[in-house]
Structure formats: C-alpha cells, structure tokens
Amino acid sequence: MIEILSTKKLTTTQRNILEEAEINCIEEDFIKIESQDFKCPQVIENAIFTSQNAVKSVANHNITIKNCFCVGDKTEALLKHHGFTVAEKAYQAQLLAERIVAFHSEKDFTLFCGNIRREELPKLLKENNIKLEEIQVYETQLTSKNMFRTYDGVLFFSPSAVESYSQRNLFEDTTVFCLGKTTEAAARKHTNNIITANRTTVENVLVQVIKHFK
C-alpha cells in the first residue's frame, strides 16, 4: 500500500478521500500556530490577509474592516463567514500585490500577518509608495520531529512546514506535494521531485496525490 506523510493533521473528510483511494496517510503537525494579542484601530478601511491564521486571530477582536484583500479561496471563505467584505482575491501574494498596485494604489492598507511572512507583497507595495502598516497577529512555531523513515510522498501546506521537516529529515527520492507556489519554492531548496496543486486547497493537494499514485 502507498504510504504518505502529511505535515499537518487532516480533517476526517480529507482523510476519507485518501482512504477511499487506498492510500495510507501518517499525520504529524510540523508547525504550531499561536494567536497573539495585538493593538490596532477599531475601524480599518483596507486590510490584507494572506492566510487563514491571520483571519482567525483578527476575528476574535471587535474590529470593523470595510474592505478585505486576501490570498486563496479558503481565506476568502473564512472572511465571508465572519461577515467581512472581500474586495479583491488572488491565489498568490505577489499577484494580489500587483492587483493592489494596478487598481487600488490611492488607498492605505493594513497587513495582518504572522512572525514569518514573505517579502513580495510588502516590498511591491512600498516600491509603489502605497502606505502599508503591518500588524503581527499570530506566531508560527516550528515543531520538527525525526520520522526515522521515508515515505512514498510528503505533503506540505506552507513554507514553514518545509523548513520544519528539513531540520530533521531528508527528502531523498520522496515525491513532494505542495500547496501553492510559495511552498513549492521552499521545497525546491531540497528537491526537484515536486507536484504542486493547481488550486490552493488541501483537497486539491490530495487529488494530485491520488492522480500520481493511481
């Protein structure tokens, strides 16, 4: 039987997708997300969210946000679930930044982020003189562990998980499955044996796994 490793715990529904395809999946959380206390204005005109983790942290505070700009379907869905209006969505932070530059350059923005965040979006906005305030609302902690063996495939859902896994494990000939281009870029530091989901959802990563092994 094909055996793979997911670097984060899956939901029951996601697990069932693999079980129906007769693929055995070992699950370990290679990162831990901790929400942080933060201060910000009660009303924000334009907020940027590049992850669901930031949305979860902000949703616990009584903040009014008039327009949200986000990366990914799941982040958009979570924002709408909490009653926020999504003005723009893209599937990569770089593409979202390009849309902001093209269509919203006159606006001021607040980026809600974690302690580990990529540079592309803030860099592009600042290069185009778009005012950006960054507020750290969660922390990503690496929880690396030695798996003492290899798998037919390893699933990564963030660059941080790639970094955490690489601290104690080798990639060797394992096929790596990635959620999105930023995670793929992190994995390319260790291997070229990569398959990247064509949609930024966990479910699509699982679809790629099944296509590859079946």
C-alpha positions in Angstrom: 0.0 0.0 0.0 1.1 3.5 -0.8 2.1 5.4 2.4 2.4 9.2 2.6 3.1 11.8 5.3 1.0 14.9 5.8 2.9 17.6 7.7 -0.4 18.8 9.2 -3.4 17.0 10.7 -6.2 16.4 8.2 -9.9 16.6 8.7 -12.0 13.4 8.8 -13.4 14.3 5.3 -9.9 14.8 3.9 -8.7 11.6 5.5 -11.5 9.7 3.9 -10.6 10.9 0.4 -7.2 9.1 0.8 -8.7 6.0 2.4 -11.1 5.5 -0.4 -8.1 5.6 -2.8 -6.4 3.0 -0.6 -3.6 5.4 0.4 -2.4 5.2 3.9 -1.6 8.7 5.4 0.5 9.3 8.5 -0.2 12.8 10.0 2.1 15.0 12.1 1.9 18.7 12.8 5.3 20.2 11.8 4.2 23.7 12.8 2.1 25.2 15.6 0.1 28.4 15.2 -0.4 30.7 18.3 -2.6 33.7 18.1 -1.1 36.8 19.7 -2.5 39.9 21.4 -2.3 43.0 19.3 -3.5 46.6 19.2 -5.0 48.3 16.2 -7.7 50.9 15.3 -11.3 49.8 15.8 -12.1 50.7 12.2 -9.8 49.7 9.3 -10.5 50.8 5.7 -8.5 48.2 3.8 -7.0 45.0 5.3 -4.8 42.4 3.7 -4.9 38.7 4.7 -2.5 36.2 3.2 -3.6 33.3 5.4 -6.5 31.8 7.3 -4.4 32.1 10.5 -4.5 35.9 10.4 -8.3 35.8 9.9 -8.8 33.6 12.9 -6.7 35.9 15.1 -8.5 39.1 13.9 -12.0 37.5 14.1 -11.6 37.2 17.9 -11.4 41.0 18.2 -14.1 43.5 17.7 -12.7 45.2 14.6 -14.6 46.8 11.8 -13.0 46.2 8.4 -14.5 47.9 5.4 -12.6 46.1 2.6 -10.6 42.9 2.7 -7.9 41.8 0.2 -6.9 38.2 0.5 -5.0 35.2 -0.9 -6.8 32.0 -1.6 -10.3 30.5 -1.6 -10.2 29.3 2.0 -9.1 32.7 3.3 -11.9 34.4 1.3 -14.5 31.9 2.6 -13.4 32.4 6.2 -13.5 36.2 5.9 -17.0 36.0 4.5 -18.0 33.5 7.2 -17.1 36.2 9.8 -19.1 38.8 7.9 -16.2 40.7 6.2 -16.4 42.1 2.7 -13.8 40.8 0.2 -12.8 43.4 -2.4 -10.0 41.5 -4.1 -8.7 37.9 -4.1 -5.7 36.4 -5.8 -4.0 33.0 -5.5 -0.6 34.3 -4.7 0.6 37.2 -2.5 2.6 38.6 -5.4 -0.5 38.6 -7.7 -2.5 40.3 -5.0 0.1 43.0 -4.6 0.1 43.5 -8.4 -3.7 44.0 -8.4 -3.5 46.4 -5.5 -0.8 48.4 -7.3 -2.9 48.4 -10.5 -6.3 49.2 -9.1 -6.0 50.5 -5.5 -2.8 52.5 -5.4 -4.5 55.5 -3.8 -5.6 53.6 -0.7 -3.8 52.9 2.6 -3.6 49.3 3.8 -3.1 47.2 7.0 -1.4 43.8 6.6 -2.4 41.3 9.3 0.4 38.7 9.4 2.5 36.3 11.4 6.1 36.4 12.6 7.2 34.6 9.5 6.0 36.3 6.3 7.2 36.6 2.8 8.6 39.8 1.4 7.0 40.0 -2.0 3.8 41.8 -1.1 5.1 44.4 1.4 8.1 45.1 -0.9 6.0 45.7 -4.0 3.5 48.0 -2.2 6.3 50.0 -0.7 8.2 50.3 -4.0 5.0 51.8 -5.4 4.6 54.3 -2.5 1.5 52.6 -1.1 1.1 53.2 2.6 1.2 49.9 4.5 1.0 49.2 8.2 2.0 45.6 9.3 0.4 44.1 12.5 1.6 40.8 13.8 -1.4 38.8 15.0 0.0 35.2 15.2 3.2 33.3 15.6 4.3 30.2 13.7 6.5 27.8 15.7 8.4 25.0 14.1 7.7 21.7 15.7 10.2 19.5 13.8 10.4 15.7 14.5 12.5 12.9 13.1 10.3 10.4 11.2 13.1 7.8 11.1 12.0 6.5 7.7 11.0 7.6 4.2 7.5 7.8 2.6 6.2 7.5 -0.9 5.1 11.1 -0.7 5.2 14.0 1.7 2.5 16.8 1.8 3.4 20.4 2.6 1.0 23.2 3.1 3.3 26.1 4.0 7.0 27.1 3.5 7.3 26.9 7.3 6.4 23.2 7.3 9.0 22.6 4.6 11.6 24.3 6.9 10.5 22.3 9.9 10.6 19.0 8.1 14.0 19.7 6.6 15.6 20.3 10.1 15.4 16.6 10.9 14.6 14.7 7.8 16.0 14.0 4.3 13.9 14.4 1.1 15.9 11.7 -0.9 13.6 10.2 -3.7 10.3 11.1 -2.0 7.7 12.8 -4.1 6.8 16.1 -2.5 3.2 17.6 -2.9 2.9 21.3 -2.3 0.0 23.7 -1.7 0.9 26.7 -3.8 3.9 28.3 -5.4 5.4 29.8 -2.2 5.5 26.3 -0.6 6.9 24.9 -3.8 9.7 27.5 -3.8 10.7 26.4 -0.3 10.7 22.7 -1.3 12.9 23.4 -4.3 15.7 24.2 -2.0 15.7 20.5 -1.1 14.3 18.5 -4.1 13.0 18.9 -7.7 10.7 15.9 -7.3 7.7 18.2 -6.7 4.0 18.2 -7.7 2.1 21.4 -6.9 -1.7 21.7 -6.5 -3.4 23.7 -9.3 -5.8 25.2 -6.7 -4.7 26.4 -3.2 -6.8 23.9 -1.2 -5.9 20.9 0.8 -8.4 18.9 -1.2 -6.6 19.6 -4.4 -3.3 18.5 -2.9 -5.0 15.2 -2.1 -6.3 15.0 -5.7 -2.7 15.4 -7.0 -1.6 12.6 -4.6 -4.3 10.2 -5.9 -3.6 11.1 -9.6 0.1 10.5 -9.1 0.0 7.1 -7.3 -3.1 5.7 -9.2 
